[in-house]
Amino acid sequence: FAPPFGAGSDRVLCLKLVEGGKRQLASIGLDGREERSHLQSEWANDFQVSPNGRWVVLSGNNEQGDYIYHQVLLYEVATRRTFPITGDRIKQREAWPAPLTAQELAELGDEHAQ
């Protein structure tokens, strides 16, 4: 994760390791002050923010039982909705984009969309 600027040029984004091994997308002002937490995930190891700051792509490996698979989600900042980009969740849906349900988010164990 290379620390990019956010939608504006007044903050730098960074990826932090926080309690319980979770990763957090945070930002800090150019003066090194005013840190803000934006998203947190147990499984995502990469966060990519769109140039306009409207979307964040989360990607990483997710374990389910004996399997590990690569998961990619699209997070809409304004509405706090999360959309699947890869995996079985896409195949199970008739229409896309449809946000993940509360149950699907709970299965991921993430706090980013709650």
C-alpha positions as CSV (number, residue, x, y, z in Angstrom):
1,F,0.0,0.0,0.0
2,A,1.6,3.2,-1.1
3,P,0.3,6.2,0.8
4,P,-1.7,8.3,-1.7
5,F,-3.5,11.6,-1.2
6,G,-7.2,11.4,-0.7
7,A,-9.8,13.1,-2.9
8,G,-8.3,16.5,-1.8
9,S,-4.6,17.4,-1.5
10,D,-4.8,18.2,2.2
11,R,-4.6,14.6,3.6
12,V,-2.4,11.5,3.1
13,L,-4.0,8.1,3.3
14,C,-2.2,5.3,5.3
15,L,-2.9,1.7,6.2
16,K,-2.5,0.9,9.9
17,L,-2.4,-2.3,11.8
18,V,-4.7,-2.1,14.8
19,E,-6.0,-4.2,17.7
20,G,-6.6,-7.9,16.9
21,G,-4.6,-7.8,13.6
22,K,-7.2,-5.7,11.8
23,R,-6.1,-3.2,9.1
24,Q,-7.5,0.3,9.1
25,L,-7.6,2.8,6.3
26,A,-6.8,6.2,8.0
27,S,-5.7,9.6,6.9
28,I,-3.6,12.3,8.4
29,G,-3.3,16.0,7.6
30,L,-0.2,17.3,5.9
31,D,1.0,18.8,9.1
32,G,1.0,15.3,10.8
33,R,-2.0,16.0,12.9
34,E,-5.7,15.2,12.9
35,E,-5.7,11.5,12.2
36,R,-9.0,10.1,11.0
37,S,-10.1,6.4,10.8
38,H,-12.1,5.6,7.7
39,L,-12.5,1.8,7.2
40,Q,-11.4,-1.2,9.2
41,S,-11.2,-4.9,8.0
42,E,-10.0,-8.2,9.4
43,W,-9.1,-9.6,6.0
44,A,-8.5,-6.8,3.5
45,N,-4.8,-6.0,3.0
46,D,-5.2,-3.4,0.3
47,F,-7.5,-0.4,0.1
48,Q,-7.6,1.7,-3.1
49,V,-9.5,5.0,-3.0
50,S,-11.1,6.4,-6.2
51,P,-9.7,9.8,-7.3
52,N,-13.0,11.5,-6.4
53,G,-13.1,9.8,-3.0
54,R,-16.5,8.3,-3.6
55,W,-15.4,4.6,-3.7
56,V,-12.9,2.4,-1.9
57,V,-11.9,-1.1,-3.2
58,L,-10.9,-3.5,-0.5
59,S,-9.1,-6.6,-1.5
60,G,-7.4,-9.5,0.3
61,N,-7.6,-13.1,1.2
62,N,-10.5,-14.5,3.2
63,E,-10.6,-17.9,5.0
64,Q,-13.7,-20.0,5.1
65,G,-13.2,-23.4,6.7
66,D,-10.4,-25.2,4.8
67,Y,-10.4,-22.7,1.9
68,I,-8.7,-19.4,1.4
69,Y,-9.9,-17.2,-1.5
70,H,-9.2,-13.8,-2.8
71,Q,-12.1,-11.3,-2.1
72,V,-12.6,-7.9,-3.7
73,L,-15.3,-5.6,-2.5
74,L,-16.4,-2.1,-3.6
75,Y,-17.4,0.3,-0.8
76,E,-19.5,3.4,-1.5
77,V,-18.4,6.0,1.0
78,A,-21.5,8.2,1.0
79,T,-24.0,5.4,1.6
80,R,-21.7,3.1,3.5
81,R,-22.8,0.2,1.2
82,T,-20.6,-2.6,0.2
83,F,-20.8,-4.4,-3.2
84,P,-19.1,-7.7,-4.1
85,I,-16.8,-7.6,-7.1
86,T,-15.5,-11.2,-7.1
87,G,-16.4,-14.5,-5.7
88,D,-19.5,-16.6,-5.3
89,R,-21.6,-13.7,-4.0
90,I,-21.7,-12.3,-7.6
91,K,-22.9,-15.7,-9.0
92,Q,-25.7,-15.9,-6.4
93,R,-27.2,-12.5,-7.4
94,E,-29.6,-11.8,-10.2
95,A,-28.8,-8.1,-10.4
96,W,-25.6,-6.3,-9.9
97,P,-24.7,-4.1,-8.2
98,A,-26.6,-5.1,-5.2
99,P,-25.1,-4.3,-1.8
100,L,-24.1,-7.1,0.6
101,T,-26.7,-7.9,3.2
102,A,-26.1,-7.5,6.9
103,Q,-25.6,-11.2,7.2
104,E,-23.0,-11.3,4.4
105,L,-21.1,-8.4,6.1
106,A,-21.2,-10.3,9.4
107,E,-19.8,-13.4,7.7
108,L,-16.8,-11.3,6.6
109,G,-16.3,-10.0,10.1
110,D,-15.6,-6.5,9.0
111,E,-16.6,-3.2,10.6
112,H,-16.3,-1.0,7.5
113,A,-19.9,-1.0,6.5
114,Q,-21.6,-1.1,9.9
